Amino acid sequence: MSEKARIRWLCRRGMKELDVLLERFVNSDYDSLSAAQHEAFVNLLHYEDPDLWVLFMGRAEAETPEQAELVERIREFERV
């Protein structure tokens, strides 16, 4: 299984909203991320769905600056 296929699998969530958001982001922007951003993205995918959702809704802050930057990038991606 390729790395990107593994990431797509990790993006399958219990919340349909997260499925759609994460899948669209991976298909569009994942390849342009740096190695550090790839790692931060994988770390985000280890969050529980409710915790991840509140991050994307702006109701909580990420644990690291790299994650915060990535969360903001995903939020901006969704607005476009």
PDB file of N, CA, C and O in Angstrom:
ATOM      1  N   MET A   1       0.853  -1.176   0.000  1.00  0.00           N
ATOM      2  CA  MET A   1       0.000   0.000   0.000  1.00  0.00           C
ATOM      3  C   MET A   1       0.894   1.231   0.000  1.00  0.00           C
ATOM      4  O   MET A   1       1.825   1.324   0.800  1.00  0.00           O
ATOM      5  N   SER A   2       0.618   2.172  -0.888  1.00  0.00           N
ATOM      6  CA  SER A   2       1.419   3.392  -0.951  1.00  0.00           C
ATOM      7  C   SER A   2       1.131   4.271   0.267  1.00  0.00           C
ATOM      8  O   SER A   2       0.122   4.105   0.952  1.00  0.00           O
ATOM      9  N   GLU A   3       2.037   5.201   0.512  1.00  0.00           N
ATOM     10  CA  GLU A   3       1.864   6.120   1.642  1.00  0.00           C
ATOM     11  C   GLU A   3       0.575   6.931   1.492  1.00  0.00           C
ATOM     12  O   GLU A   3      -0.170   7.104   2.457  1.00  0.00           O
ATOM     13  N   LYS A   4       0.319   7.420   0.290  1.00  0.00           N
ATOM     14  CA  LYS A   4      -0.888   8.229   0.090  1.00  0.00           C
ATOM     15  C   LYS A   4      -2.147   7.381   0.264  1.00  0.00           C
ATOM     16  O   LYS A   4      -3.143   7.871   0.796  1.00  0.00           O
ATOM     17  N   ALA A   5      -2.125   6.140  -0.166  1.00  0.00           N
ATOM     18  CA  ALA A   5      -3.275   5.251   0.029  1.00  0.00           C
ATOM     19  C   ALA A   5      -3.500   5.001   1.517  1.00  0.00           C
ATOM     20  O   ALA A   5      -4.641   4.937   1.975  1.00  0.00           O
ATOM     21  N   ARG A   6      -2.412   4.859   2.267  1.00  0.00           N
ATOM     22  CA  ARG A   6      -2.523   4.671   3.719  1.00  0.00           C
ATOM     23  C   ARG A   6      -3.138   5.908   4.371  1.00  0.00           C
ATOM     24  O   ARG A   6      -3.976   5.794   5.266  1.00  0.00           O
ATOM     25  N   ILE A   7      -2.720   7.085   3.920  1.00  0.00           N
ATOM     26  CA  ILE A   7      -3.268   8.341   4.446  1.00  0.00           C
ATOM     27  C   ILE A   7      -4.757   8.438   4.118  1.00  0.00           C
ATOM     28  O   ILE A   7      -5.563   8.809   4.972  1.00  0.00           O
ATOM     29  N   ARG A   8      -5.115   8.108   2.891  1.00  0.00           N
ATOM     30  CA  ARG A   8      -6.543   8.129   2.520  1.00  0.00           C
ATOM     31  C   ARG A   8      -7.346   7.205   3.436  1.00  0.00           C
ATOM     32  O   ARG A   8      -8.454   7.544   3.852  1.00  0.00           O
ATOM     33  N   TRP A   9      -6.782   6.042   3.746  1.00  0.00           N
ATOM     34  CA  TRP A   9      -7.476   5.100   4.627  1.00  0.00           C
ATOM     35  C   TRP A   9      -7.652   5.707   6.020  1.00  0.00           C
ATOM     36  O   TRP A   9      -8.710   5.565   6.633  1.00  0.00           O
ATOM     37  N   LEU A  10      -6.611   6.383   6.518  1.00  0.00           N
ATOM     38  CA  LEU A  10      -6.703   7.018   7.834  1.00  0.00           C
ATOM     39  C   LEU A  10      -7.713   8.166   7.853  1.00  0.00           C
ATOM     40  O   LEU A  10      -8.230   8.524   8.912  1.00  0.00           O
ATOM     41  N   CYS A  11      -7.993   8.742   6.685  1.00  0.00           N
ATOM     42  CA  CYS A  11      -8.955   9.843   6.583  1.00  0.00           C
ATOM     43  C   CYS A  11     -10.400   9.364   6.669  1.00  0.00           C
ATOM     44  O   CYS A  11     -11.308  10.179   6.830  1.00  0.00           O
ATOM     45  N   ARG A  12     -10.624   8.071   6.566  1.00  0.00           N
ATOM     46  CA  ARG A  12     -11.980   7.534   6.700  1.00  0.00           C
ATOM     47  C   ARG A  12     -12.362   7.616   8.168  1.00  0.00           C
ATOM     48  O   ARG A  12     -11.751   6.967   9.017  1.00  0.00           O
ATOM     49  N   ARG A  13     -13.358   8.405   8.455  1.00  0.00           N
ATOM     50  CA  ARG A  13     -13.729   8.695   9.826  1.00  0.00           C
ATOM     51  C   ARG A  13     -15.152   8.260  10.100  1.00  0.00           C
ATOM     52  O   ARG A  13     -15.866   7.818   9.201  1.00  0.00           O
ATOM     53  N   GLY A  14     -15.557   8.390  11.353  1.00  0.00           N
ATOM     54  CA  GLY A  14     -16.928   8.111  11.736  1.00  0.00           C
ATOM     55  C   GLY A  14     -17.866   9.259  11.425  1.00  0.00           C
ATOM     56  O   GLY A  14     -19.082   9.078  11.364  1.00  0.00           O
ATOM     57  N   MET A  15     -17.303  10.440  11.230  1.00  0.00           N
ATOM     58  CA  MET A  15     -18.105  11.619  10.888  1.00  0.00           C
ATOM     59  C   MET A  15     -17.985  11.884   9.394  1.00  0.00           C
ATOM     60  O   MET A  15     -16.882  12.059   8.875  1.00  0.00           O
ATOM     61  N   LYS A  16     -19.098  11.913   8.719  1.00  0.00           N
ATOM     62  CA  LYS A  16     -19.105  12.148   7.273  1.00  0.00           C
ATOM     63  C   LYS A  16     -18.453  13.493   6.932  1.00  0.00           C
ATOM     64  O   LYS A  16     -17.754  13.611   5.926  1.00  0.00           O
ATOM     65  N   GLU A  17     -18.683  14.492   7.764  1.00  0.00           N
ATOM     66  CA  GLU A  17     -18.117  15.820   7.514  1.00  0.00           C
ATOM     67  C   GLU A  17     -16.588  15.756   7.469  1.00  0.00           C
ATOM     68  O   GLU A  17     -15.960  16.384   6.617  1.00  0.00           O
ATOM     69  N   LEU A  18     -16.000  14.999   8.384  1.00  0.00           N
ATOM     70  CA  LEU A  18     -14.545  14.844   8.393  1.00  0.00           C
ATOM     71  C   LEU A  18     -14.079  14.040   7.194  1.00  0.00           C
ATOM     72  O   LEU A  18     -13.056  14.364   6.589  1.00  0.00           O
ATOM     73  N   ASP A  19     -14.822  12.990   6.841  1.00  0.00           N
ATOM     74  CA  ASP A  19     -14.478  12.201   5.647  1.00  0.00           C
ATOM     75  C   ASP A  19     -14.337  13.099   4.428  1.00  0.00           C
ATOM     76  O   ASP A  19     -13.340  13.045   3.709  1.00  0.00           O
ATOM     77  N   VAL A  20     -15.340  13.915   4.214  1.00  0.00           N
ATOM     78  CA  VAL A  20     -15.376  14.774   3.028  1.00  0.00           C
ATOM     79  C   VAL A  20     -14.247  15.800   3.078  1.00  0.00           C
ATOM     80  O   VAL A  20     -13.517  15.969   2.102  1.00  0.00           O
ATOM     81  N   LEU A  21     -14.104  16.474   4.196  1.00  0.00           N
ATOM     82  CA  LEU A  21     -13.073  17.505   4.333  1.00  0.00           C
ATOM     83  C   LEU A  21     -11.674  16.927   4.131  1.00  0.00           C
ATOM     84  O   LEU A  21     -10.888  17.455   3.345  1.00  0.00           O
ATOM     85  N   LEU A  22     -11.373  15.863   4.828  1.00  0.00           N
ATOM     86  CA  LEU A  22     -10.028  15.293   4.766  1.00  0.00           C
ATOM     87  C   LEU A  22      -9.733  14.673   3.406  1.00  0.00           C
ATOM     88  O   LEU A  22      -8.628  14.828   2.885  1.00  0.00           O
ATOM     89  N   GLU A  23     -10.698  13.980   2.827  1.00  0.00           N
ATOM     90  CA  GLU A  23     -10.477  13.364   1.518  1.00  0.00           C
ATOM     91  C   GLU A  23     -10.233  14.424   0.447  1.00  0.00           C
ATOM     92  O   GLU A  23      -9.341  14.276  -0.388  1.00  0.00           O
ATOM     93  N   ARG A  24     -11.021  15.481   0.475  1.00  0.00           N
ATOM     94  CA  ARG A  24     -10.811  16.552  -0.502  1.00  0.00           C
ATOM     95  C   ARG A  24      -9.437  17.196  -0.329  1.00  0.00           C
ATOM     96  O   ARG A  24      -8.757  17.492  -1.312  1.00  0.00           O
ATOM     97  N   PHE A  25      -9.031  17.413   0.918  1.00  0.00           N
ATOM     98  CA  PHE A  25      -7.722  18.013   1.172  1.00  0.00           C
ATOM     99  C   PHE A  25      -6.600  17.100   0.682  1.00  0.00           C
ATOM    100  O   PHE A  25      -5.666  17.567   0.030  1.00  0.00           O
ATOM    101  N   VAL A  26      -6.681  15.817   0.985  1.00  0.00           N
ATOM    102  CA  VAL A  26      -5.637  14.875   0.562  1.00  0.00           C
ATOM    103  C   VAL A  26      -5.559  14.823  -0.961  1.00  0.00           C
ATOM    104  O   VAL A  26      -4.466  14.847  -1.527  1.00  0.00           O
ATOM    105  N   ASN A  27      -6.685  14.753  -1.612  1.00  0.00           N
ATOM    106  CA  ASN A  27      -6.692  14.679  -3.078  1.00  0.00           C
ATOM    107  C   ASN A  27      -6.137  15.939  -3.722  1.00  0.00           C
ATOM    108  O   ASN A  27      -5.533  15.874  -4.793  1.00  0.00           O
ATOM    109  N   SER A  28      -6.335  17.076  -3.083  1.00  0.00           N
ATOM    110  CA  SER A  28      -5.932  18.345  -3.689  1.00  0.00           C
ATOM    111  C   SER A  28      -4.547  18.831  -3.250  1.00  0.00           C
ATOM    112  O   SER A  28      -3.749  19.259  -4.084  1.00  0.00           O
ATOM    113  N   ASP A  29      -4.261  18.767  -1.950  1.00  0.00           N
ATOM    114  CA  ASP A  29      -3.080  19.455  -1.411  1.00  0.00           C
ATOM    115  C   ASP A  29      -2.026  18.577  -0.754  1.00  0.00           C
ATOM    116  O   ASP A  29      -0.920  19.054  -0.499  1.00  0.00           O
ATOM    117  N   TYR A  30      -2.320  17.334  -0.474  1.00  0.00           N
ATOM    118  CA  TYR A  30      -1.392  16.503   0.301  1.00  0.00           C
ATOM    119  C   TYR A  30      -0.014  16.410  -0.338  1.00  0.00           C
ATOM    120  O   TYR A  30       0.997  16.461   0.362  1.00  0.00           O
ATOM    121  N   ASP A  31       0.038  16.276  -1.647  1.00  0.00           N
ATOM    122  CA  ASP A  31       1.329  16.120  -2.325  1.00  0.00           C
ATOM    123  C   ASP A  31       2.220  17.350  -2.212  1.00  0.00           C
ATOM    124  O   ASP A  31       3.438  17.249  -2.353  1.00  0.00           O
ATOM    125  N   SER A  32       1.620  18.510  -1.957  1.00  0.00           N
ATOM    126  CA  SER A  32       2.413  19.731  -1.857  1.00  0.00           C
ATOM    127  C   SER A  32       2.924  20.003  -0.440  1.00  0.00           C
ATOM    128  O   SER A  32       3.634  20.985  -0.221  1.00  0.00           O
ATOM    129  N   LEU A  33       2.573  19.152   0.516  1.00  0.00           N
ATOM    130  CA  LEU A  33       3.030  19.338   1.895  1.00  0.00           C
ATOM    131  C   LEU A  33       4.492  18.939   2.052  1.00  0.00           C
ATOM    132  O   LEU A  33       4.988  18.055   1.354  1.00  0.00           O
ATOM    133  N   SER A  34       5.163  19.598   2.971  1.00  0.00           N
ATOM    134  CA  SER A  34       6.534  19.225   3.307  1.00  0.00           C
ATOM    135  C   SER A  34       6.518  17.950   4.153  1.00  0.00           C
ATOM    136  O   SER A  34       5.458  17.504   4.592  1.00  0.00           O
ATOM    137  N   ALA A  35       7.683  17.377   4.376  1.00  0.00           N
ATOM    138  CA  ALA A  35       7.790  16.176   5.205  1.00  0.00           C
ATOM    139  C   ALA A  35       7.284  16.453   6.625  1.00  0.00           C
ATOM    140  O   ALA A  35       6.599  15.616   7.213  1.00  0.00           O
ATOM    141  N   ALA A  36       7.617  17.611   7.168  1.00  0.00           N
ATOM    142  CA  ALA A  36       7.150  17.971   8.514  1.00  0.00           C
ATOM    143  C   ALA A  36       5.630  18.121   8.541  1.00  0.00           C
ATOM    144  O   ALA A  36       4.985  17.737   9.517  1.00  0.00           O
ATOM    145  N   GLN A  37       5.061  18.675   7.482  1.00  0.00           N
ATOM    146  CA  GLN A  37       3.610  18.820   7.408  1.00  0.00           C
ATOM    147  C   GLN A  37       2.928  17.461   7.235  1.00  0.00           C
ATOM    148  O   GLN A  37       1.846  17.235   7.776  1.00  0.00           O
ATOM    149  N   HIS A  38       3.558  16.559   6.484  1.00  0.00           N
ATOM    150  CA  HIS A  38       3.018  15.193   6.365  1.00  0.00           C
ATOM    151  C   HIS A  38       2.942  14.563   7.751  1.00  0.00           C
ATOM    152  O   HIS A  38       1.928  13.965   8.111  1.00  0.00           O
ATOM    153  N   GLU A  39       4.002  14.695   8.517  1.00  0.00           N
ATOM    154  CA  GLU A  39       4.029  14.128   9.863  1.00  0.00           C
ATOM    155  C   GLU A  39       2.958  14.765  10.748  1.00  0.00           C
ATOM    156  O   GLU A  39       2.270  14.066  11.492  1.00  0.00           O
ATOM    157  N   ALA A  40       2.816  16.083  10.669  1.00  0.00           N
ATOM    158  CA  ALA A  40       1.796  16.776  11.460  1.00  0.00           C
ATOM    159  C   ALA A  40       0.395  16.319  11.053  1.00  0.00           C
ATOM    160  O   ALA A  40      -0.480  16.167  11.905  1.00  0.00           O
ATOM    161  N   PHE A  41       0.180  16.100   9.757  1.00  0.00           N
ATOM    162  CA  PHE A  41      -1.118  15.645   9.277  1.00  0.00           C
ATOM    163  C   PHE A  41      -1.437  14.246   9.814  1.00  0.00           C
ATOM    164  O   PHE A  41      -2.552  13.991  10.270  1.00  0.00           O
ATOM    165  N   VAL A  42      -0.471  13.359   9.758  1.00  0.00           N
ATOM    166  CA  VAL A  42      -0.674  12.007  10.289  1.00  0.00           C
ATOM    167  C   VAL A  42      -0.972  12.072  11.784  1.00  0.00           C
ATOM    168  O   VAL A  42      -1.825  11.337  12.282  1.00  0.00           O
ATOM    169  N   ASN A  43      -0.272  12.945  12.496  1.00  0.00           N
ATOM    170  CA  ASN A  43      -0.540  13.099  13.931  1.00  0.00           C
ATOM    171  C   ASN A  43      -1.957  13.598  14.178  1.00  0.00           C
ATOM    172  O   ASN A  43      -2.610  13.165  15.127  1.00  0.00           O
ATOM    173  N   LEU A  44      -2.434  14.502  13.336  1.00  0.00           N
ATOM    174  CA  LEU A  44      -3.813  14.976  13.458  1.00  0.00           C
ATOM    175  C   LEU A  44      -4.806  13.833  13.257  1.00  0.00           C
ATOM    176  O   LEU A  44      -5.844  13.778  13.917  1.00  0.00           O
ATOM    177  N   LEU A  45      -4.482  12.932  12.350  1.00  0.00           N
ATOM    178  CA  LEU A  45      -5.393  11.827  12.058  1.00  0.00           C
ATOM    179  C   LEU A  45      -5.511  10.843  13.213  1.00  0.00           C
ATOM    180  O   LEU A  45      -6.400   9.990  13.209  1.00  0.00           O
ATOM    181  N   HIS A  46      -4.633  10.949  14.196  1.00  0.00           N
ATOM    182  CA  HIS A  46      -4.724  10.091  15.372  1.00  0.00           C
ATOM    183  C   HIS A  46      -5.672  10.664  16.425  1.00  0.00           C
ATOM    184  O   HIS A  46      -5.968   9.997  17.416  1.00  0.00           O
ATOM    185  N   TYR A  47      -6.147  11.888  16.222  1.00  0.00           N
ATOM    186  CA  TYR A  47      -7.130  12.478  17.133  1.00  0.00           C
ATOM    187  C   TYR A  47      -8.455  11.729  16.994  1.00  0.00           C
ATOM    188  O   TYR A  47      -8.756  11.169  15.940  1.00  0.00           O
ATOM    189  N   GLU A  48      -9.224  11.729  18.046  1.00  0.00           N
ATOM    190  CA  GLU A  48     -10.599  11.225  17.993  1.00  0.00           C
ATOM    191  C   GLU A  48     -11.431  12.212  17.168  1.00  0.00           C
ATOM    192  O   GLU A  48     -11.122  13.402  17.112  1.00  0.00           O
ATOM    193  N   ASP A  49     -12.472  11.709  16.540  1.00  0.00           N
ATOM    194  CA  ASP A  49     -13.292  12.549  15.661  1.00  0.00           C
ATOM    195  C   ASP A  49     -13.801  13.834  16.329  1.00  0.00           C
ATOM    196  O   ASP A  49     -13.650  14.909  15.748  1.00  0.00           O
ATOM    197  N   PRO A  50     -14.394  13.763  17.521  1.00  0.00           N
ATOM    198  CA  PRO A  50     -14.889  15.010  18.130  1.00  0.00           C
ATOM    199  C   PRO A  50     -13.773  16.030  18.371  1.00  0.00           C
ATOM    200  O   PRO A  50     -13.980  17.231  18.195  1.00  0.00           O
ATOM    201  N   ASP A  51     -12.601  15.558  18.769  1.00  0.00           N
ATOM    202  CA  ASP A  51     -11.471  16.461  19.016  1.00  0.00           C
ATOM    203  C   ASP A  51     -10.974  17.081  17.716  1.00  0.00           C
ATOM    204  O   ASP A  51     -10.639  18.265  17.669  1.00  0.00           O
ATOM    205  N   LEU A  52     -10.930  16.286  16.682  1.00  0.00           N
ATOM    206  CA  LEU A  52     -10.497  16.790  15.376  1.00  0.00           C
ATOM    207  C   LEU A  52     -11.506  17.802  14.840  1.00  0.00           C
ATOM    208  O   LEU A  52     -11.125  18.830  14.279  1.00  0.00           O
ATOM    209  N   TRP A  53     -12.774  17.513  15.014  1.00  0.00           N
ATOM    210  CA  TRP A  53     -13.819  18.409  14.519  1.00  0.00           C
ATOM    211  C   TRP A  53     -13.741  19.778  15.197  1.00  0.00           C
ATOM    212  O   TRP A  53     -13.854  20.805  14.528  1.00  0.00           O
ATOM    213  N   VAL A  54     -13.548  19.801  16.529  1.00  0.00           N
ATOM    214  CA  VAL A  54     -13.472  21.100  17.212  1.00  0.00           C
ATOM    215  C   VAL A  54     -12.232  21.875  16.784  1.00  0.00           C
ATOM    216  O   VAL A  54     -12.247  23.106  16.789  1.00  0.00           O
ATOM    217  N   LEU A  55     -11.164  21.184  16.416  1.00  0.00           N
ATOM    218  CA  LEU A  55      -9.991  21.878  15.868  1.00  0.00           C
ATOM    219  C   LEU A  55     -10.349  22.584  14.560  1.00  0.00           C
ATOM    220  O   LEU A  55     -10.037  23.760  14.371  1.00  0.00           O
ATOM    221  N   PHE A  56     -11.004  21.854  13.667  1.00  0.00           N
ATOM    222  CA  PHE A  56     -11.353  22.436  12.376  1.00  0.00           C
ATOM    223  C   PHE A  56     -12.426  23.508  12.483  1.00  0.00           C
ATOM    224  O   PHE A  56     -12.524  24.376  11.616  1.00  0.00           O
ATOM    225  N   MET A  57     -13.226  23.458  13.529  1.00  0.00           N
ATOM    226  CA  MET A  57     -14.243  24.478  13.738  1.00  0.00           C
ATOM    227  C   MET A  57     -13.688  25.703  14.472  1.00  0.00           C
ATOM    228  O   MET A  57     -14.395  26.693  14.658  1.00  0.00           O
ATOM    229  N   GLY A  58     -12.426  25.629  14.886  1.00  0.00           N
ATOM    230  CA  GLY A  58     -11.793  26.756  15.559  1.00  0.00           C
ATOM    231  C   GLY A  58     -12.155  26.882  17.025  1.00  0.00           C
ATOM    232  O   GLY A  58     -11.962  27.943  17.618  1.00  0.00           O
ATOM    233  N   ARG A  59     -12.671  25.829  17.617  1.00  0.00           N
ATOM    234  CA  ARG A  59     -13.069  25.868  19.023  1.00  0.00           C
ATOM    235  C   ARG A  59     -12.013  25.324  19.962  1.00  0.00           C
ATOM    236  O   ARG A  59     -12.194  25.333  21.180  1.00  0.00           O
ATOM    237  N   ALA A  60     -10.909  24.851  19.400  1.00  0.00           N
ATOM    238  CA  ALA A  60      -9.789  24.336  20.197  1.00  0.00           C
ATOM    239  C   ALA A  60      -8.505  24.650  19.435  1.00  0.00           C
ATOM    240  O   ALA A  60      -8.529  24.947  18.240  1.00  0.00           O
ATOM    241  N   GLU A  61      -7.398  24.580  20.143  1.00  0.00           N
ATOM    242  CA  GLU A  61      -6.107  24.851  19.528  1.00  0.00           C
ATOM    243  C   GLU A  61      -5.305  23.563  19.400  1.00  0.00           C
ATOM    244  O   GLU A  61      -5.393  22.673  20.246  1.00  0.00           O
ATOM    245  N   ALA A  62      -4.529  23.480  18.336  1.00  0.00           N
ATOM    246  CA  ALA A  62      -3.683  22.314  18.092  1.00  0.00           C
ATOM    247  C   ALA A  62      -2.559  22.271  19.118  1.00  0.00           C
ATOM    248  O   ALA A  62      -2.237  23.272  19.758  1.00  0.00           O
ATOM    249  N   GLU A  63      -1.975  21.092  19.258  1.00  0.00           N
ATOM    250  CA  GLU A  63      -0.919  20.880  20.252  1.00  0.00           C
ATOM    251  C   GLU A  63       0.417  21.483  19.855  1.00  0.00           C
ATOM    252  O   GLU A  63       1.200  21.874  20.720  1.00  0.00           O
ATOM    253  N   THR A  64       0.692  21.565  18.549  1.00  0.00           N
ATOM    254  CA  THR A  64       1.984  22.065  18.092  1.00  0.00           C
ATOM    255  C   THR A  64       1.766  23.162  17.048  1.00  0.00           C
ATOM    256  O   THR A  64       0.702  23.238  16.435  1.00  0.00           O
ATOM    257  N   PRO A  65       2.772  24.007  16.852  1.00  0.00           N
ATOM    258  CA  PRO A  65       2.659  25.034  15.805  1.00  0.00           C
ATOM    259  C   PRO A  65       2.477  24.428  14.412  1.00  0.00           C
ATOM    260  O   PRO A  65       1.765  24.989  13.579  1.00  0.00           O
ATOM    261  N   GLU A  66       3.115  23.292  14.160  1.00  0.00           N
ATOM    262  CA  GLU A  66       2.984  22.638  12.856  1.00  0.00           C
ATOM    263  C   GLU A  66       1.547  22.184  12.628  1.00  0.00           C
ATOM    264  O   GLU A  66       0.999  22.348  11.538  1.00  0.00           O
ATOM    265  N   GLN A  67       0.944  21.614  13.666  1.00  0.00           N
ATOM    266  CA  GLN A  67      -0.444  21.193  13.548  1.00  0.00           C
ATOM    267  C   GLN A  67      -1.366  22.396  13.389  1.00  0.00           C
ATOM    268  O   GLN A  67      -2.309  22.362  12.599  1.00  0.00           O
ATOM    269  N   ALA A  68      -1.092  23.454  14.139  1.00  0.00           N
ATOM    270  CA  ALA A  68      -1.919  24.662  14.041  1.00  0.00           C
ATOM    271  C   ALA A  68      -1.875  25.240  12.629  1.00  0.00           C
ATOM    272  O   ALA A  68      -2.902  25.647  12.087  1.00  0.00           O
ATOM    273  N   GLU A  69      -0.693  25.273  12.041  1.00  0.00           N
ATOM    274  CA  GLU A  69      -0.547  25.770  10.676  1.00  0.00           C
ATOM    275  C   GLU A  69      -1.321  24.890   9.687  1.00  0.00           C
ATOM    276  O   GLU A  69      -1.971  25.393   8.771  1.00  0.00           O
ATOM    277  N   LEU A  70      -1.244  23.610   9.880  1.00  0.00           N
ATOM    278  CA  LEU A  70      -1.928  22.676   8.997  1.00  0.00           C
ATOM    279  C   LEU A  70      -3.444  22.767   9.173  1.00  0.00           C
ATOM    280  O   LEU A  70      -4.181  22.735   8.188  1.00  0.00           O
ATOM    281  N   VAL A  71      -3.908  22.880  10.400  1.00  0.00           N
ATOM    282  CA  VAL A  71      -5.348  23.035  10.645  1.00  0.00           C
ATOM    283  C   VAL A  71      -5.844  24.293   9.940  1.00  0.00           C
ATOM    284  O   VAL A  71      -6.895  24.271   9.300  1.00  0.00           O
ATOM    285  N   GLU A  72      -5.106  25.372  10.051  1.00  0.00           N
ATOM    286  CA  GLU A  72      -5.510  26.613   9.387  1.00  0.00           C
ATOM    287  C   GLU A  72      -5.512  26.438   7.866  1.00  0.00           C
ATOM    288  O   GLU A  72      -6.405  26.941   7.184  1.00  0.00           O
ATOM    289  N   ARG A  73      -4.538  25.745   7.349  1.00  0.00           N
ATOM    290  CA  ARG A  73      -4.480  25.498   5.900  1.00  0.00           C
ATOM    291  C   ARG A  73      -5.693  24.684   5.440  1.00  0.00           C
ATOM    292  O   ARG A  73      -6.274  24.969   4.393  1.00  0.00           O
ATOM    293  N   ILE A  74      -6.067  23.687   6.213  1.00  0.00           N
ATOM    294  CA  ILE A  74      -7.230  22.880   5.865  1.00  0.00           C
ATOM    295  C   ILE A  74      -8.504  23.706   5.983  1.00  0.00           C
ATOM    296  O   ILE A  74      -9.402  23.578   5.151  1.00  0.00           O
ATOM    297  N   ARG A  75      -8.593  24.544   6.997  1.00  0.00           N
ATOM    298  CA  ARG A  75      -9.758  25.407   7.148  1.00  0.00           C
ATOM    299  C   ARG A  75      -9.850  26.382   5.976  1.00  0.00           C
ATOM    300  O   ARG A  75     -10.941  26.606   5.452  1.00  0.00           O
ATOM    301  N   GLU A  76      -8.743  26.957   5.561  1.00  0.00           N
ATOM    302  CA  GLU A  76      -8.728  27.862   4.407  1.00  0.00           C
ATOM    303  C   GLU A  76      -9.096  27.111   3.133  1.00  0.00           C
ATOM    304  O   GLU A  76      -9.821  27.633   2.286  1.00  0.00           O
ATOM    305  N   PHE A  77      -8.596  25.889   2.998  1.00  0.00           N
ATOM    306  CA  PHE A  77      -8.902  25.065   1.832  1.00  0.00           C
ATOM    307  C   PHE A  77     -10.415  24.861   1.718  1.00  0.00           C
ATOM    308  O   PHE A  77     -10.969  24.917   0.620  1.00  0.00           O
ATOM    309  N   GLU A  78     -11.071  24.627   2.836  1.00  0.00           N
ATOM    310  CA  GLU A  78     -12.507  24.381   2.841  1.00  0.00           C
ATOM    311  C   GLU A  78     -13.291  25.623   2.439  1.00  0.00           C
ATOM    312  O   GLU A  78     -14.370  25.510   1.858  1.00  0.00           O
ATOM    313  N   ARG A  79     -12.767  26.796   2.737  1.00  0.00           N
ATOM    314  CA  ARG A  79     -13.473  28.056   2.422  1.00  0.00           C
ATOM    315  C   ARG A  79     -13.433  28.377   0.943  1.00  0.00           C
ATOM    316  O   ARG A  79     -14.292  29.102   0.440  1.00  0.00           O
ATOM    317  N   VAL A  80     -12.446  27.848   0.244  1.00  0.00           N
ATOM    318  CA  VAL A  80     -12.272  28.187  -1.184  1.00  0.00           C
ATOM    319  C   VAL A  80     -13.321  27.555  -2.034  1.00  0.00           C
ATOM    320  O   VAL A  80     -13.321  27.737  -3.252  1.00  0.00           O
TER     321      VAL A  80
END
